[in-house]
Amino acid sequence: SKINQERRTRLTQALQAGIRASSSSSADSDGP
């Protein structure tokens, strides 16, 4: 179960990182 929890945490972090990257990339494309 510990491995499952670690995997879930890593998955959530990756998901948040992807959302943050996509939102920041779209904002950057708006700039110069």
N, CA, C and O atoms as CSV, one atom per row, in Angstrom:
chain,resi,resn,atom,element,x,y,z
A,1,SER,N,N,0.848,-1.215,0.000
A,1,SER,CA,C,0.000,0.000,0.000
A,1,SER,C,C,0.876,1.256,0.000
A,1,SER,O,O,0.494,2.297,-0.534
A,2,LYS,N,N,2.058,1.133,0.611
A,2,LYS,CA,C,2.956,2.293,0.662
A,2,LYS,C,C,3.391,2.678,-0.751
A,2,LYS,O,O,3.444,3.856,-1.104
A,3,ILE,N,N,3.701,1.653,-1.552
A,3,ILE,CA,C,4.116,1.936,-2.936
A,3,ILE,C,C,2.972,2.599,-3.687
A,3,ILE,O,O,3.188,3.528,-4.465
A,4,ASN,N,N,1.753,2.119,-3.450
A,4,ASN,CA,C,0.593,2.686,-4.136
A,4,ASN,C,C,0.435,4.153,-3.763
A,4,ASN,O,O,0.146,4.988,-4.620
A,5,GLN,N,N,0.627,4.468,-2.482
A,5,GLN,CA,C,0.484,5.858,-2.034
A,5,GLN,C,C,1.558,6.728,-2.683
A,5,GLN,O,O,1.285,7.849,-3.112
A,6,GLU,N,N,2.787,6.198,-2.750
A,6,GLU,CA,C,3.873,6.970,-3.374
A,6,GLU,C,C,3.559,7.223,-4.835
A,6,GLU,O,O,3.765,8.322,-5.349
A,7,ARG,N,N,3.057,6.186,-5.498
A,7,ARG,CA,C,2.749,6.326,-6.927
A,7,ARG,C,C,1.649,7.361,-7.114
A,7,ARG,O,O,1.711,8.173,-8.037
A,8,ARG,N,N,0.645,7.336,-6.246
A,8,ARG,CA,C,-0.462,8.297,-6.366
A,8,ARG,C,C,0.051,9.716,-6.146
A,8,ARG,O,O,-0.339,10.638,-6.862
A,9,THR,N,N,0.925,9.892,-5.158
A,9,THR,CA,C,1.480,11.229,-4.886
A,9,THR,C,C,2.270,11.716,-6.085
A,9,THR,O,O,2.166,12.874,-6.489
A,10,ARG,N,N,3.073,10.803,-6.654
A,10,ARG,CA,C,3.886,11.195,-7.810
A,10,ARG,C,C,2.982,11.547,-8.983
A,10,ARG,O,O,3.254,12.490,-9.727
A,11,LEU,N,N,1.915,10.790,-9.141
A,11,LEU,CA,C,0.997,11.043,-10.256
A,11,LEU,C,C,0.349,12.415,-10.081
A,11,LEU,O,O,0.234,13.179,-11.040
A,12,THR,N,N,-0.075,12.727,-8.853
A,12,THR,CA,C,-0.710,14.023,-8.599
A,12,THR,C,C,0.269,15.159,-8.863
A,12,THR,O,O,-0.088,16.171,-9.466
A,13,GLN,N,N,1.509,14.985,-8.405
A,13,GLN,CA,C,2.516,16.036,-8.626
A,13,GLN,C,C,2.753,16.236,-10.110
A,13,GLN,O,O,2.864,17.368,-10.580
A,14,ALA,N,N,2.832,15.131,-10.853
A,14,ALA,CA,C,3.060,15.226,-12.295
A,14,ALA,C,C,1.884,15.925,-12.955
A,14,ALA,O,O,2.066,16.739,-13.861
A,15,LEU,N,N,0.681,15.607,-12.501
A,15,LEU,CA,C,-0.513,16.222,-13.089
A,15,LEU,C,C,-0.496,17.726,-12.839
A,15,LEU,O,O,-0.716,18.515,-13.758
A,16,GLN,N,N,-0.231,18.121,-11.585
A,16,GLN,CA,C,-0.195,19.547,-11.259
A,16,GLN,C,C,0.907,20.248,-12.048
A,16,GLN,O,O,0.719,21.371,-12.515
A,17,ALA,N,N,2.053,19.592,-12.196
A,17,ALA,CA,C,3.170,20.184,-12.936
A,17,ALA,C,C,2.764,20.391,-14.389
A,17,ALA,O,O,3.089,21.416,-14.988
A,18,GLY,N,N,2.053,19.419,-14.956
A,18,GLY,CA,C,1.620,19.535,-16.346
A,18,GLY,C,C,0.641,20.680,-16.512
A,18,GLY,O,O,0.742,21.449,-17.468
A,19,ILE,N,N,-0.302,20.801,-15.594
A,19,ILE,CA,C,-1.292,21.884,-15.681
A,19,ILE,C,C,-0.585,23.232,-15.547
A,19,ILE,O,O,-0.881,24.182,-16.272
A,20,ARG,N,N,0.357,23.291,-14.603
A,20,ARG,CA,C,1.081,24.546,-14.380
A,20,ARG,C,C,1.901,24.891,-15.626
A,20,ARG,O,O,1.961,26.053,-16.028
A,21,ALA,N,N,2.525,23.891,-16.231
A,21,ALA,CA,C,3.364,24.134,-17.405
A,21,ALA,C,C,2.498,24.589,-18.577
A,21,ALA,O,O,2.865,25.512,-19.305
A,22,SER,N,N,1.351,23.941,-18.756
A,22,SER,CA,C,0.494,24.293,-19.895
A,22,SER,C,C,-0.060,25.709,-19.720
A,22,SER,O,O,-0.129,26.475,-20.682
A,23,SER,N,N,-0.454,26.053,-18.495
A,23,SER,CA,C,-1.016,27.384,-18.261
A,23,SER,C,C,0.070,28.445,-18.426
A,23,SER,O,O,-0.178,29.512,-18.988
A,24,SER,N,N,1.278,28.148,-17.931
A,24,SER,CA,C,2.366,29.128,-18.027
A,24,SER,C,C,2.798,29.269,-19.479
A,24,SER,O,O,3.135,30.366,-19.924
A,25,SER,N,N,2.790,28.161,-20.220
A,25,SER,CA,C,3.223,28.214,-21.621
A,25,SER,C,C,2.243,29.064,-22.429
A,25,SER,O,O,2.655,29.835,-23.296
A,26,SER,N,N,0.960,28.926,-22.148
A,26,SER,CA,C,-0.030,29.709,-22.891
A,26,SER,C,C,0.121,31.188,-22.543
A,26,SER,O,O,-0.066,32.053,-23.399
A,27,ALA,N,N,0.457,31.476,-21.293
A,27,ALA,CA,C,0.640,32.868,-20.884
A,27,ALA,C,C,1.901,33.431,-21.530
A,27,ALA,O,O,1.940,34.597,-21.923
A,28,ASP,N,N,2.931,32.593,-21.637
A,28,ASP,CA,C,4.180,33.064,-22.252
A,28,ASP,C,C,3.965,33.335,-23.741
A,28,ASP,O,O,4.512,34.293,-24.286
A,29,SER,N,N,3.171,32.494,-24.392
A,29,SER,CA,C,2.939,32.678,-25.830
A,29,SER,C,C,2.224,34.012,-26.078
A,29,SER,O,O,2.311,34.579,-27.167
A,30,ASP,N,N,1.517,34.505,-25.053
A,30,ASP,CA,C,0.811,35.781,-25.199
A,30,ASP,C,C,1.798,36.953,-25.182
A,30,ASP,O,O,1.543,37.999,-25.778
A,31,GLY,N,N,2.931,36.761,-24.489
A,31,GLY,CA,C,3.913,37.840,-24.373
A,31,GLY,C,C,4.774,37.957,-25.615
A,31,GLY,O,O,4.488,37.319,-26.629
A,32,PRO,N,N,5.815,38.756,-25.551
A,32,PRO,CA,C,6.708,38.999,-26.704
A,32,PRO,C,C,7.526,37.763,-27.064
A,32,PRO,O,O,8.320,37.801,-28.004
